[in-house]
Amino acid sequence: MTQSDPQTDWRAIHGDHFSGSRVLITGGAGFIGSHLAHGLTQLGATVVVMDNLVGGNRLNLAGLSSVEFVEGSILDQPLLHQCMRGCRYVFHQAALGSVPASVEQPRLFHDVNSTGTLNVLESARNAKVQRVMFAASSSVYGENGVPWIETMPALPQSPYAATKLAGEGLLRAYSGSLGLDTVSLRYFNVFGPRQNANSAYAAVIAAFAKAVIAGKRPIIYGDGEQSRDFTYVDNVVQANLLAARRKESIRGEVINVGCGGRITVNQLARQVAAMLNRPGLVAVHEPDRAGDLKHSFADLTRARAMLSFEPIVGFETGLGRTLRWYRSALG
């Protein structure tokens, strides 16, 4: 981010609600988790970050001297119990997050995402945590017609999506029979600063930015007419904070978190190239990837009703902030 980029003023939105609260963020050195850590620190929370640094990076927590960082995996139950002690809220972001990688390694994804979530819930129950917020995924909708509504049947098309659906089931079960209040927030195509552009499975905006900044043509898998509800990361942080603050029990409900709009991947490629002053870098098309979905589009009716959620940063603004960050980080 450049000095001139405005930042979300979390204290203006949430006041002192989180001041003095001890919270655990699993995967807190990752992309979304680190944004949660920055926001909660600004709000005066005592933040514990647990991350095995497979997908995260300590540099994502730069400047947060008050954060207690614990390197470790959610498969390490004794360490989870230790990190969970005294926590009021748990923001469970830790996961393996790539659809193509899950097709290659389904058992690994099950172990980390499904069993790991069970471990988090069991530790949270033992620690008498007030509420667990889970990073669920819109990928569970599969080939349902858009817009996607939480009452639709889940139709996971990849092992990754299946593990996220398993997590939702576990959260609902722990709320239903084990006395732990939980919520599953189905994220829609999150993007923003600090999203890893160097992975072979990089998210599309990160991959496009990296290619264009390097003077290369971005790669689109398929015809590019697939559409996505791209959601700037501050909107995801906002949904998590609103979910934590809700006075009434949530009881394992599933809630969409998106912007409620969509853009095709072809349009995105042209927009990224134009905003980075490389309009001549036209995308190259390659074959579809297994497990990829054609469209995503969030219905936000339940989010508005249960959390009073509205996106606080629009797509255009968020894309501008993100590309400025990538230009600084990669340029």
Secondary structure, DSSP 8 states (H G I E B T S, - for coil): --TTS----HHHHHTTTTTT-EEEEETTTSHHHHHHHHHHHHTT-EEEEEE-SSS--GGGGTT-TT-EEEE--TT-HHHHHHHHTT-SEEEE------HHHHHH-HHHHIIIIIIHHHHHHHHHHHTT-SEEEEEEEGGGGTT--SSB-TTS-----SHHHHHHHHHHHHHHHHHHHS---EEEEEE-SEE-TT--SSSTT--HHHHHHHHHHTT---EEESSS--EE--EEHHHHHHHHHHHHH-SS--TTEEEEES-S--EEHHHHHHHHHHHTT-TT---EEE---TT--SB--B--HHHHHHH----SS-HHHHHHHHHHHHHHHH-
